[in-house]
């Protein structure tokens, strides 16, 4: 069984019109300084690319960085799961793969897990504008969706 360790330095940037995520990792401060310079240069190149060419450019850039000894990882934004706590201690999960679409087309619901005033735990899908992460407000707030028990 092989064991891998995470590098102590990591930086993720959004690139291209699809906002793909590109992560550079390094073991030392000096290496990270170089990764940041590489990622800035790559980001500048990709910002000018057409949407259809971004995937190819991103993959070519990842291969070029790998050839230079830079470990990278490209993640589609739609698969990025972000979990945050609100000021009441509720856990909000954005980008959950099972999240239903909001009725007005603004995106997907956020999963909220918390405890009500009576001390009972709950989980449901809520309009993400109510959570701790900034999200565009709709004309009307989407009604919560409660899972079937």
C-alpha positions as CSV (number, residue, x, y, z in Angstrom):
1,X,0.0,0.0,0.0
2,X,1.5,3.3,-1.0
3,X,1.1,6.4,1.1
4,X,0.9,9.9,-0.2
5,X,1.3,13.1,1.7
6,X,-0.2,16.4,0.9
7,X,2.1,19.3,0.1
8,X,2.1,21.9,2.8
9,X,1.5,24.7,0.3
10,X,-1.5,24.7,-2.1
11,X,-3.0,27.4,-4.3
12,X,-6.2,27.0,-6.4
13,X,-7.1,29.5,-9.1
14,X,-10.1,29.7,-11.5
15,X,-9.1,29.8,-15.2
16,X,-10.9,30.3,-18.4
17,X,-14.5,31.2,-19.2
18,X,-15.7,27.9,-17.6
19,X,-14.0,28.8,-14.3
20,X,-12.1,25.5,-14.2
21,X,-10.1,25.2,-11.0
22,X,-6.3,24.7,-11.3
23,X,-4.3,23.8,-8.2
24,X,-0.6,24.2,-7.8
25,X,1.2,22.5,-4.8
26,X,4.7,22.9,-3.4
27,X,6.8,21.6,-0.5
28,X,8.7,24.8,0.2
29,X,8.0,28.5,0.2
30,X,10.4,29.0,-2.7
31,X,8.7,26.3,-4.8
32,X,5.3,27.9,-4.1
33,X,6.5,31.3,-5.2
34,X,7.5,29.7,-8.5
35,X,4.1,27.9,-8.7
36,X,2.3,31.2,-8.2
37,X,4.2,32.8,-11.0
38,X,3.5,29.8,-13.3
39,X,-0.2,29.9,-12.4
40,X,-0.4,33.6,-13.0
41,X,1.2,33.2,-16.4
42,X,-1.1,30.3,-17.3
43,X,-4.2,32.2,-16.1
44,X,-3.3,35.1,-18.3
45,X,-2.9,32.8,-21.3
46,X,-6.2,31.0,-20.7
47,X,-8.2,34.2,-20.1
48,X,-7.7,35.1,-23.8
49,X,-8.7,31.6,-25.1
50,X,-12.0,30.8,-26.7
51,X,-14.4,28.7,-24.7
52,X,-14.0,25.7,-27.0
53,X,-10.2,25.8,-26.8
54,X,-10.0,26.2,-23.0
55,X,-10.3,22.5,-22.2
56,X,-7.5,21.7,-24.6
57,X,-5.4,24.6,-23.4
58,X,-5.9,23.6,-19.7
59,X,-5.0,20.0,-20.4
60,X,-1.9,21.1,-22.4
61,X,-0.9,23.5,-19.5
62,X,-1.4,20.7,-16.9
63,X,0.9,18.5,-19.0
64,X,3.5,21.2,-19.4
65,X,3.5,22.0,-15.7
66,X,3.7,18.2,-14.9
67,X,6.7,18.0,-17.2
68,X,8.3,20.8,-15.1
69,X,7.7,18.9,-11.9
70,X,4.6,20.8,-10.9
71,X,1.8,18.7,-9.6
72,X,-1.6,20.1,-10.7
73,X,-5.2,19.0,-10.5
74,X,-8.1,20.4,-12.6
75,X,-11.5,20.2,-11.1
76,X,-14.7,21.2,-12.9
77,X,-16.4,23.9,-10.8
78,X,-19.7,22.0,-10.9
79,X,-18.1,19.1,-9.0
80,X,-16.6,21.3,-6.4
81,X,-18.4,20.8,-3.0
82,X,-18.1,23.7,-0.6
83,X,-19.2,23.2,3.0
84,X,-19.6,26.2,5.3
85,X,-21.0,26.9,8.8
86,X,-23.4,29.7,9.4
87,X,-23.4,31.9,12.5
88,X,-26.0,29.5,14.2
89,X,-23.8,26.4,13.7
90,X,-25.8,25.0,10.8
91,X,-23.8,23.2,8.1
92,X,-24.4,24.4,4.5
93,X,-23.2,22.3,1.6
94,X,-23.0,24.0,-1.8
95,X,-22.4,22.0,-5.0
96,X,-23.8,18.8,-3.6
97,X,-24.1,16.2,-6.5
98,X,-27.7,15.4,-5.5
99,X,-28.9,19.0,-5.1
100,X,-32.1,19.7,-6.9
101,X,-32.3,22.7,-9.3
102,X,-33.8,25.9,-8.0
103,X,-37.2,26.6,-9.6
104,X,-36.1,29.9,-11.1
105,X,-33.0,28.6,-12.8
106,X,-30.4,30.4,-10.6
107,X,-28.6,27.2,-9.9
108,X,-28.9,24.4,-7.3
109,X,-30.3,24.2,-3.8
110,X,-27.9,24.1,-0.9
111,X,-28.1,21.3,1.7
112,X,-28.6,22.5,5.2
113,X,-28.0,20.4,8.3
114,X,-28.7,21.7,11.7
115,X,-30.7,21.5,14.9
116,X,-34.0,23.2,15.5
117,X,-35.0,25.1,18.6
118,X,-36.4,21.9,20.2
119,X,-33.0,20.2,19.8
120,X,-34.0,17.9,17.0
121,X,-31.6,17.4,14.1
122,X,-32.8,18.1,10.5
123,X,-31.5,18.0,7.0
124,X,-33.1,19.7,4.0
125,X,-32.5,21.6,0.7
126,X,-32.7,25.4,1.1
127,X,-32.4,28.4,-1.1
128,X,-28.7,29.1,-1.0
129,X,-29.3,32.9,-0.6
130,X,-30.2,32.1,3.0
131,X,-26.8,30.6,3.7
132,X,-23.4,32.0,4.6
133,X,-22.0,31.9,1.0
134,X,-22.9,34.9,-1.2
135,X,-25.4,33.8,-3.8
136,X,-27.6,35.8,-6.3
137,X,-31.1,36.6,-5.0
138,X,-34.1,35.4,-7.0
139,X,-37.4,37.2,-7.6
140,X,-38.9,34.9,-4.8
141,X,-37.3,32.7,-2.3
142,X,-37.4,29.0,-3.2
143,X,-39.3,26.9,-0.7
144,X,-37.3,24.3,1.3
145,X,-37.4,20.7,0.2
146,X,-37.6,18.2,3.0
147,X,-36.3,14.6,2.3
148,X,-38.9,11.8,2.5
149,X,-38.6,9.6,5.6
